[in-house]
Amino acid sequence: MDRQLVWELSSRCGGIFKFTVLLQKRVQELVRGQPKLIKDPSTNPVDIALKEIKAGLVNLEFMTPVEIDEMKRSMEEQAAAQTLLQKEQEIAKPGDPSTRAISEFLKS
């Protein structure tokens, strides 16, 4: 991911946290089957969402405070799971049940 683009878009969105929330929400919508707002041959939902945000087609105005709180909680859970997975990988063998379970959680 282009760091310069991320910083440019985050400044447009009101900060890196708001940008991250917006990106994650839009990616989730795309994964769940929402149509693209731009014509793009890419099938990568992150790339599509970035291009939609850059084009000004997606913003946070439609997110309620509850949605923002849910997104924040989801991001915190994913960060905690990622930390746990890293610790598990240090002590466990690949394919151990706990490592697989955490990996599956992070994919969802």
ABEGO torsion letter per residue (X at the ends): XBAAAAAAAAAAAGEAAAAAAAAAAAAAAAAAGBBBABBBABABAAAAAAAAAAAGABBAAABBAAAAAAAAAAAAAAAAAAAAAAAAAAABBBGBAAAAAAAAAAAX
